[in-house]
Amino acid sequence: MTEQEAAGPTPPAEPAADEPRQIPAAGRGGGRRRRDLVAAALIGVLTLVLGFALAVQVRNADEAQVLAGAREEDLVRILDELNSREDRLRAQIAEQRTALQELSGSGSRTGTALQEARGQAEALGILNGTLPAQGPGITLTVRDPSAEVRVQDLLDVIQELRGAGAETMQVDGVRIGLSTAVTGTAGGLRVDGTSLSEPYEFLVIGDPQGIETAMNIPGGVVQAIGNRGGSVTIEQSQLLEVDALRPLDRPQYAAPDDGGR
């Protein structure tokens, strides 16, 4: 045996202080795998993007080639179809705009019609005596100290007031309407069954000056009452209130015409 074998195995030499230490193979393998995964993912994304761009380009190229290789009749047909489609779309847009305008205007038309209907109902209510009214007019007072004023005289007063432009009136708290009846005898006159007391005071709404002028025409009811010993005075006013109301007359036999339905 040699001296070196007899001494036993020689321990490994210590590395120099300034020599770099090597990284284990296992550590180097893990970092390389992570870099490989990232690179594979990037390659996949780039492949998808390039594939999509290639597909779009091929499609456009195919359409261009189809149109370039089409006959003139086919191109005219395709153009006609596109024009027809455009016309249909424009027609649909116009219909939708018209419908929108109708929907927008239906509310205002409905509101206007409702307002007109209410105005007509109010006018009819005033004329029929079922609604109170106020406005300019006159106060006409009939004095009959001798109790000589008859039923016909009061009827003449009412008719001449209407003819002079009276819109509505009341006498001694009784509203005058289309079906008003004057009954009784001189000194005991009644309107619609309500007894009147002298002097008879009419509250009349209408043009004050026009009504007074018409009532004082010679030969009229004012002169006739004067000839019986009575008198008539008229006082104009810019605001009168006629608040006596008549009950609403409901027809017993008549009914609205439904047009045969």
Summary of the structure (lengths in Angstrom):
residues: 261
radius of gyration: 54.1
end to end distance: 139.4
largest distance: 182.2
contacts: 603
relative contact order: 0.11
helix: 52%
strand: 17%
